[in-house]
Amino acid sequence: MESVNDQHRADDHEPTEPIRPVRDEPLAIPDEARGRGGDAEAGVGPARATPPASVSYPPPGQQWPPPTPTQTLPPVAPPRPRRRRRPVGRILLVCLLATVLGISGGLLGAGAYDAWFDDDGGSRLSGLGDVELNTQPPLEESGSVAEVAGAVVPSTVRIVAEFEGEQGGATGTGWVFDDQGHIITNNHVVADAAQSDGQIQIVDQDGNYYDASVVGRSPVYDLAVLESEEATELPAASIGRGDALRVGDPVVAVGYPLGLNTTVTSGIVSALGQPVSTGNARDDSSYIYAVQTDAAINPGNSGGPLIDAKGQVVGVNSAIATNGGGTVDSQAGNIGVGFAIPIEQVLTTADQILSTGEARYPLIGADVQTGGVQDQNGALLVDVKDGSPAQDAGLQTDDRITEVNGERITDGLQLIVVIRTYQPGETIEFTVERGNQDTQQVEVTLDGDVG
C-alpha cells in the first residue's frame, strides 16, 4: 500500500531505493504502478489544472492493459566546464528575442490565465505578484521548429548539482522563469544537493556558470524553484497555456540530454490528462496529470521546457515511459513516450514556493487501491482515516469513487492525480457506489500538507 499523502506505511511496501538522479541508476515508478498490488492514500493534488475534455476512458466492463512503467529522467554527468568568456553571443540573442517580443505584442488573457494574470499581464497571486513574468508569445503565429527554438534556447539552462558529495554529480535542465533570476527545474535533479546543502550551478548556452540556491521544492509534484542573483540578465521564457493544448498539436523540447549541449527535439502532443506516477521511493513518488509527447526526451532533459508552436512554455519535462531496455550506459532512453508537468501546476507550485518557501498539496485522508487487478470502474477505498476529510464527509472503507466533479474515475491512480489538480481548502464532489445501495454524491473539503 502506498499513502497518497506520501505518509506511507513501511509495513505495506517492499523496500525501495530513493530517487537517484545519476546517469547509471534509472528512476522507475513505484511497484504499484507496474501492476503489483498496493494502496495509496487518495488525497493529494496540484492547483487546478482543468482536466482536458479530450481525455477518454474505456466503457464499464472493458479492461485496460496494466499501466505503462515510467521513470523520472535521471540527470547525467556534466561535461568539463568551459572557460568563462564574455557572453557576446548571448547578448545578441537577447536583443533578437526582445525585438521579436516587441513585434509580436498582445497579451494572453483568456481562459485559465484569468486565474493567474490580470488584464495588464500582472499576476493575481501573491508569490507571482512579486516577480516579472513574460506572458507575451514570441511568435504571433505558429512557427517552425527553428523559430520556436530560437525564441526559447536563450532561456534554457543546464543544471549542475552536487550528488552524494560529488560536485557536479547530477545534471539536468531548467528554464528562466522570471526577470528576478528564478529557475524552474525538477525536484529530483537537485534533491540530494538541497538535502546536503551541496553546490548547485546553472550554465547558460554560452557556457557561463552561475551559482544558484533552492528557494523551495515539491517532491509531490517533482518541481523545484532555484534562484541565482548572477543570472538576472538571462531572458525569461514566455509562459503559455497548457489548457489550450490539443492532441496532435506540435511541441518542442529543449534541454541537455545525455551530457550533450543545448539540444532541440520536436513532436506532437500525444495525449492529455495522462495519470502518471514517477519515482521509485515512497517519499519521492510524484503523481501528475501529465501532457504526453513523442518529442524525444532522455536523461538530462529533466526540468526542461516543453514548448508550443508560438514559443511558449506549456510544461516541464519530467518522466519517460520505459520498456525495460536501456542505452549503452545502462539508462533507459527515449521510446517516444514522454511526460511533462502542465504549466498550470508549475504556476501554482511556484506561487506557493515564492510566497512561503514551501509547496502544499491536497489530501482526503483515505487509502485507495492502486495496484493488482482492477475492473476500471472506479477507485476502491481500502481505509478511511479517523478524523480525516473523507470520514467527515461520510466516506467509508470499500466505497468506490466513480466520478470527481463529474469526471469519470477508472482506478486509484487516476483518483490521486485528479485530486491533485485541486488545492487544499477546496470542496469537490465525489460520486460514490456503496455495496448494493444507490449511487450517491458526497462533498469533501480537501485538507492540505507540505510536500
C-alpha positions as CSV (number, residue, x, y, z in Angstrom):
1,M,0.0,0.0,0.0
2,E,1.1,3.5,-0.7
3,S,-0.1,6.6,1.0
4,V,-1.4,9.2,-1.3
5,N,-0.4,12.0,1.0
6,D,3.1,10.5,0.9
7,Q,3.0,9.5,4.5
8,H,3.5,5.8,3.6
9,R,3.4,2.9,5.9
10,A,6.6,0.9,5.8
11,D,4.9,-2.4,6.5
12,D,2.7,-2.0,3.5
13,H,5.5,-1.9,0.9
14,E,8.6,-3.7,-0.1
15,P,11.7,-1.6,0.4
16,T,12.5,0.7,-2.5
17,E,15.6,2.7,-3.5
18,P,15.3,6.5,-3.2
19,I,15.4,8.6,-6.3
20,R,18.9,8.7,-7.6
21,P,19.4,11.4,-10.3
22,V,22.6,10.0,-11.8
23,R,23.5,8.5,-15.1
24,D,23.7,4.9,-14.1
25,E,20.7,4.5,-11.9
26,P,17.4,4.8,-13.8
27,L,14.4,6.1,-11.9
28,A,11.3,3.9,-12.0
29,I,7.7,4.4,-10.9
30,P,6.6,2.7,-7.7
31,D,5.9,-1.1,-7.9
32,E,2.2,-0.4,-7.5
33,A,2.0,1.3,-10.9
34,R,3.7,-1.7,-12.5
35,G,0.6,-3.8,-11.7
36,R,1.6,-5.1,-8.3
37,G,-0.9,-4.9,-5.6
38,G,-0.8,-1.9,-3.4
39,D,-2.7,1.0,-1.9
40,A,-2.1,4.8,-1.9
41,E,-3.8,7.5,0.1
42,A,-6.3,9.2,-2.2
43,G,-5.9,12.8,-1.5
44,V,-3.2,14.9,-3.0
45,G,-3.4,17.4,-5.8
46,P,-1.9,20.3,-7.7
47,A,-3.7,23.6,-8.0
48,R,-6.5,23.5,-10.5
49,A,-5.3,22.5,-14.0
50,T,-8.7,21.7,-15.5
51,P,-8.6,18.2,-16.9
52,P,-8.8,18.3,-20.7
53,A,-12.2,17.3,-22.1
54,S,-10.5,15.2,-24.8
55,V,-9.4,12.5,-22.2
56,S,-11.5,9.4,-22.7
57,Y,-11.6,6.1,-20.8
58,P,-12.8,2.6,-21.6
59,P,-16.5,1.9,-21.0
60,P,-17.6,-0.1,-17.9
61,G,-16.5,-3.7,-18.1
62,Q,-13.8,-3.1,-20.7
63,Q,-10.3,-3.8,-19.4
64,W,-7.2,-1.6,-19.9
65,P,-3.7,-3.1,-20.1
66,P,-1.6,-2.6,-16.9
67,P,-0.1,0.9,-16.5
68,T,3.0,1.5,-18.6
69,P,6.1,1.7,-16.5
70,T,7.7,5.1,-16.4
71,Q,10.9,6.6,-15.0
72,T,11.8,10.0,-14.0
73,L,14.6,11.4,-16.1
74,P,17.9,10.8,-14.2
75,P,20.4,13.6,-15.0
76,V,23.7,12.7,-16.4
77,A,27.2,13.7,-15.6
78,P,28.1,17.1,-17.0
79,P,30.9,17.8,-19.4
80,R,34.0,19.5,-18.3
81,P,33.4,23.2,-17.5
82,R,34.3,25.6,-20.2
83,R,36.3,28.7,-19.5
84,R,34.0,31.6,-18.7
85,R,34.0,34.2,-21.5
86,R,32.2,37.4,-22.4
87,P,28.7,36.4,-23.4
88,V,28.6,38.4,-26.7
89,G,26.5,35.7,-28.5
90,R,24.1,35.7,-25.6
91,I,23.7,39.5,-25.7
92,L,22.9,39.4,-29.4
93,L,20.3,36.6,-28.9
94,V,18.7,38.6,-26.0
95,C,18.4,41.6,-28.3
96,L,17.0,39.5,-31.0
97,L,14.5,38.0,-28.6
98,A,13.5,41.4,-27.3
99,T,12.9,42.5,-30.9
100,V,10.7,39.5,-31.6
101,L,8.7,40.1,-28.4
102,G,8.2,43.7,-29.3
103,I,6.9,42.9,-32.7
104,S,4.6,40.1,-31.5
105,G,2.8,42.2,-28.9
106,G,-0.5,41.3,-27.3
107,L,-1.2,39.7,-24.0
108,L,-2.7,36.3,-23.4
109,G,-5.6,37.0,-21.1
110,A,-8.4,34.4,-21.6
111,G,-9.4,31.0,-20.2
112,A,-7.2,29.6,-17.4
113,Y,-5.0,32.7,-17.5
114,D,-7.7,34.6,-15.6
115,A,-6.6,32.6,-12.5
116,W,-3.1,34.0,-12.6
117,F,-2.9,37.2,-14.6
118,D,-4.9,40.4,-14.7
119,D,-5.7,42.5,-17.8
120,D,-2.3,44.1,-17.7
121,G,-0.4,40.9,-17.6
122,G,0.4,41.2,-13.9
123,S,-0.1,38.2,-11.6
124,R,-3.1,37.8,-9.4
125,L,-1.3,35.5,-7.0
126,S,0.8,36.8,-4.1
127,G,4.0,34.9,-4.8
128,L,3.9,35.5,-8.5
129,G,2.9,39.1,-7.9
130,D,6.5,39.8,-6.7
131,V,8.2,38.7,-9.9
132,E,8.0,39.8,-13.5
133,L,6.7,37.1,-15.8
134,N,6.8,37.1,-19.6
135,T,3.3,36.2,-21.0
136,Q,3.8,37.5,-24.5
137,P,4.2,34.8,-27.2
138,P,7.4,35.3,-29.1
139,L,5.6,34.3,-32.3
140,E,2.3,35.7,-33.5
141,E,1.5,32.6,-35.5
142,S,2.7,29.0,-35.2
143,G,6.3,29.0,-36.2
144,S,8.8,26.4,-37.5
145,V,10.8,24.3,-35.1
146,A,13.8,26.6,-35.8
147,E,11.8,29.7,-35.0
148,V,10.5,28.2,-31.8
149,A,13.9,27.0,-30.7
150,G,15.4,30.4,-31.4
151,A,12.9,32.0,-29.0
152,V,13.4,29.6,-26.1
153,V,17.0,28.3,-26.3
154,P,18.4,31.5,-24.7
155,S,16.1,30.9,-21.7
156,T,17.1,27.3,-21.2
157,V,19.9,26.3,-18.9
158,R,21.8,23.3,-17.7
159,I,21.5,22.4,-14.0
160,V,24.7,21.1,-12.4
161,A,24.2,19.8,-8.8
162,E,26.3,18.0,-6.2
163,F,25.3,14.4,-5.6
164,E,26.4,12.2,-2.8
165,G,29.4,14.6,-2.1
166,E,30.5,14.7,-5.8
167,Q,30.5,18.1,-7.2
168,G,28.5,18.1,-10.5
169,G,27.4,14.5,-9.9
170,A,23.9,15.2,-11.2
171,T,22.8,17.4,-14.1
172,G,19.5,18.2,-15.7
173,T,17.8,21.1,-17.4
174,G,16.0,24.2,-16.2
175,W,14.5,27.4,-17.7
176,V,14.4,31.0,-16.7
177,F,11.0,31.7,-15.0
178,D,11.1,35.4,-14.5
179,D,13.3,38.5,-14.6
180,Q,14.3,38.1,-10.9
181,G,16.7,35.2,-11.6
182,H,14.3,32.3,-10.7
183,I,14.8,29.0,-12.5
184,I,12.3,26.1,-12.8
185,T,13.5,22.5,-12.8
186,N,12.6,19.1,-11.5
187,N,13.0,18.3,-7.8
188,H,14.8,15.1,-8.5
189,V,17.6,17.0,-10.2
190,V,18.5,19.0,-7.1
191,A,17.0,16.9,-4.2
192,D,20.3,15.5,-3.0
193,A,22.1,18.8,-3.2
194,A,19.3,20.5,-1.4
195,Q,19.3,18.0,1.5
196,S,23.1,18.1,1.9
197,D,23.5,21.8,1.3
198,G,25.6,20.9,-1.8
199,Q,26.6,23.2,-4.6
200,I,24.1,24.0,-7.4
201,Q,25.0,25.9,-10.5
202,I,23.2,26.8,-13.7
203,V,25.0,27.1,-17.1
204,D,23.8,29.2,-20.0
205,Q,24.2,28.3,-23.6
206,D,27.5,30.2,-23.8
207,G,29.0,28.0,-21.1
208,N,28.8,30.7,-18.3
209,Y,28.4,29.2,-14.8
210,Y,26.2,30.9,-12.2
211,D,25.8,29.9,-8.5
212,A,22.2,29.0,-7.6
213,S,20.3,28.1,-4.4
214,V,17.0,26.4,-3.8
215,V,14.1,28.6,-2.9
216,G,11.8,25.7,-2.4
217,R,10.8,22.4,-3.9
218,S,8.0,19.9,-4.1
219,P,8.7,16.1,-4.2
220,V,4.9,15.6,-4.6
221,Y,4.9,17.4,-8.0
222,D,8.6,16.9,-8.8
223,L,9.2,20.7,-9.1
224,A,11.9,23.0,-7.7
225,V,12.4,26.7,-7.8
226,L,16.0,27.9,-7.9
227,E,17.4,31.4,-7.5
228,S,20.6,32.9,-9.0
229,E,21.3,36.6,-8.4
230,E,24.1,36.4,-11.0
231,A,21.6,35.2,-13.7
232,T,19.1,38.1,-13.7
233,E,20.2,39.1,-17.2
234,L,19.1,35.9,-18.8
235,P,15.8,36.3,-20.7
236,A,12.7,34.8,-19.1
237,A,10.8,32.3,-21.1
238,S,7.3,33.1,-22.2
239,I,4.5,31.4,-20.1
240,G,1.9,29.6,-22.2
241,R,-1.3,27.8,-21.6
242,G,-1.5,24.0,-21.1
243,D,-5.3,24.1,-21.1
244,A,-5.2,25.3,-24.7
245,L,-3.3,22.3,-26.0
246,R,-5.0,19.7,-28.2
247,V,-3.9,16.2,-29.0
248,G,-1.8,16.4,-32.2
249,D,-0.5,20.0,-31.6
250,P,3.2,20.4,-32.4
251,V,5.5,20.8,-29.4
252,V,9.3,21.3,-29.0
253,A,11.5,20.1,-26.1
254,V,14.8,21.9,-25.3
255,G,17.4,20.5,-22.9
256,Y,20.7,19.0,-22.2
257,P,20.2,15.2,-22.6
258,L,23.0,12.6,-22.1
259,G,25.6,15.2,-21.4
260,L,25.1,17.0,-24.7
261,N,25.0,20.7,-25.3
262,T,21.7,22.5,-26.0
263,T,19.5,20.0,-27.8
264,V,16.2,20.6,-29.5
265,T,13.7,17.8,-30.4
266,S,10.2,18.1,-31.8
267,G,7.0,16.1,-31.9
268,I,3.3,16.4,-31.0
269,V,1.1,16.2,-28.0
270,S,0.3,12.5,-27.9
271,A,-2.3,12.6,-25.0
272,L,-3.6,15.0,-22.4
273,G,-4.5,14.4,-18.8
274,Q,-2.4,11.2,-18.6
275,P,-2.3,9.9,-15.0
276,V,1.4,9.1,-14.3
277,S,3.3,8.2,-11.2
278,T,7.0,8.7,-11.1
279,G,9.8,7.9,-8.7
280,N,10.8,4.6,-7.0
281,A,10.8,5.7,-3.4
282,R,7.8,6.2,-1.2
283,D,8.9,9.6,-0.1
284,D,9.9,10.7,-3.6
285,S,6.8,9.5,-5.5
286,S,5.1,12.1,-7.5
287,Y,1.7,11.9,-9.2
288,I,1.0,14.2,-12.2
289,Y,-1.8,14.7,-14.7
290,A,0.7,14.8,-17.5
291,V,1.0,16.1,-21.0
292,Q,2.2,13.2,-23.1
293,T,4.5,13.8,-26.1
294,D,6.5,11.9,-28.6
295,A,9.2,14.6,-28.8
296,A,12.5,12.8,-27.9
297,I,13.2,13.1,-24.1
298,N,16.1,11.5,-22.5
299,P,18.0,11.5,-19.2
300,G,19.3,15.0,-18.7
301,N,16.2,16.6,-20.2
302,S,14.7,16.6,-16.7
303,G,13.2,20.0,-15.8
304,G,13.5,21.4,-19.3
305,P,10.6,23.2,-21.1
306,L,8.0,21.7,-23.3
307,I,7.1,24.5,-25.8
308,D,4.2,25.1,-28.1
309,A,4.3,26.4,-31.6
310,K,4.2,30.0,-30.5
311,G,7.4,29.6,-28.4
312,Q,5.7,29.5,-25.0
313,V,6.3,27.0,-22.2
314,V,3.4,24.7,-21.7
315,G,5.0,22.0,-19.5
316,V,8.1,20.8,-17.7
317,N,9.6,17.5,-19.0
318,S,9.7,15.1,-16.1
319,A,9.4,11.4,-17.0
320,I,9.6,8.9,-19.8
321,A,7.9,5.5,-20.3
322,T,10.3,2.5,-20.2
323,N,10.1,-1.0,-21.6
324,G,12.9,-2.4,-19.7
325,G,15.6,-1.5,-22.2
326,G,18.4,0.8,-21.9
327,T,21.1,2.8,-23.7
328,V,24.8,2.0,-23.9
329,D,25.3,3.5,-20.4
330,S,22.5,1.3,-18.9
331,Q,20.0,4.2,-18.8
332,A,16.6,3.7,-20.3
333,G,16.2,6.1,-23.2
334,N,13.6,7.6,-25.4
335,I,10.9,5.3,-26.8
336,G,8.6,8.1,-28.0
337,V,6.5,8.4,-24.8
338,G,7.5,11.3,-22.6
339,F,5.5,13.2,-19.9
340,A,5.5,16.8,-18.9
341,I,4.0,18.6,-15.9
342,P,1.4,21.0,-17.1
343,I,2.3,24.7,-16.9
344,E,-0.8,25.4,-14.7
345,Q,0.7,23.2,-12.0
346,V,4.1,24.8,-12.3
347,L,2.5,28.3,-11.8
348,T,0.6,27.1,-8.7
349,T,3.6,25.4,-7.1
350,A,5.9,28.3,-8.0
351,D,3.4,30.8,-6.4
352,Q,3.3,28.8,-3.2
353,I,7.1,28.5,-3.0
354,L,7.7,32.1,-3.8
355,S,5.1,33.1,-1.2
356,T,6.1,30.8,1.7
357,G,9.2,28.8,0.7
358,E,7.3,25.6,0.5
359,A,4.6,23.9,-1.6
360,R,1.3,22.3,-0.4
361,Y,-0.8,19.5,-1.8
362,P,-4.4,18.4,-1.1
363,L,-5.5,15.2,0.5
364,I,-8.7,13.5,1.7
365,G,-7.1,11.1,4.3
366,A,-8.0,7.7,2.8
367,D,-6.1,4.9,1.3
368,V,-7.0,3.8,-2.2
369,Q,-6.1,0.6,-4.2
370,T,-3.5,1.4,-6.8
371,G,-2.3,-2.0,-7.9
372,G,-3.4,-5.5,-8.7
373,V,-6.3,-6.5,-10.9
374,Q,-8.9,-3.7,-11.1
375,D,-12.1,-3.6,-13.1
376,Q,-11.5,0.0,-14.3
377,N,-14.9,1.0,-12.8
378,G,-13.8,3.4,-10.1
379,A,-11.3,3.8,-7.3
380,L,-11.7,1.5,-4.3
381,L,-11.1,3.0,-0.8
382,V,-9.4,0.4,1.4
383,D,-9.0,2.6,4.5
384,V,-10.5,5.8,5.8
385,K,-8.5,7.6,8.4
386,D,-10.1,8.8,11.7
387,G,-10.8,12.5,11.7
388,S,-9.9,12.9,8.0
389,P,-11.9,14.9,5.5
390,A,-13.0,11.6,4.0
391,Q,-14.5,10.5,7.3
392,D,-16.1,13.9,7.9
393,A,-17.8,13.6,4.5
394,G,-19.2,10.2,5.4
395,L,-16.9,8.1,3.2
396,Q,-16.3,4.5,4.3
397,T,-13.9,1.7,3.6
398,D,-14.9,-0.3,0.5
399,D,-16.6,2.8,-1.1
400,R,-16.0,3.0,-4.8
401,I,-15.3,6.5,-6.2
402,T,-16.6,6.6,-9.8
403,E,-16.5,10.4,-10.5
404,V,-14.9,13.6,-9.2
405,N,-16.8,16.7,-10.1
406,G,-18.4,14.8,-13.0
407,E,-15.2,13.4,-14.4
408,R,-15.1,9.7,-14.7
409,I,-12.6,7.8,-12.4
410,T,-11.4,4.4,-13.6
411,D,-8.8,3.5,-10.9
412,G,-6.9,4.6,-7.8
413,L,-4.0,6.2,-9.7
414,Q,-6.4,8.4,-11.6
415,L,-8.2,9.4,-8.5
416,I,-4.9,10.5,-6.9
417,V,-3.9,12.7,-9.8
418,V,-7.3,14.2,-10.3
419,I,-7.5,15.2,-6.6
420,R,-4.1,16.8,-7.0
421,T,-5.5,19.1,-9.7
422,Y,-7.2,21.0,-6.8
423,Q,-5.9,23.0,-3.9
424,P,-6.2,22.5,-0.1
425,G,-9.4,24.0,1.2
426,E,-11.4,23.5,-2.0
427,T,-14.6,21.4,-1.9
428,I,-15.1,18.7,-4.5
429,E,-17.9,16.3,-5.2
430,F,-17.4,12.5,-5.3
431,T,-19.9,10.1,-6.9
432,V,-19.8,7.1,-4.7
433,E,-21.0,3.5,-5.0
434,R,-21.5,1.7,-1.7
435,G,-22.4,-2.0,-1.9
436,N,-25.9,-2.5,-3.4
437,Q,-27.1,0.9,-2.5
438,D,-27.9,3.6,-5.0
439,T,-25.1,5.9,-6.2
440,Q,-24.7,9.0,-4.1
441,Q,-22.9,12.3,-4.2
442,V,-20.6,13.3,-1.4
443,E,-18.8,16.6,-0.9
444,V,-15.3,16.5,0.5
445,T,-13.4,19.6,1.6
446,L,-9.7,18.9,0.9
447,D,-7.1,19.1,3.7
448,G,-3.5,20.0,2.9
449,D,0.1,19.1,3.7
450,V,3.5,20.3,2.8
451,G,5.3,18.3,0.1
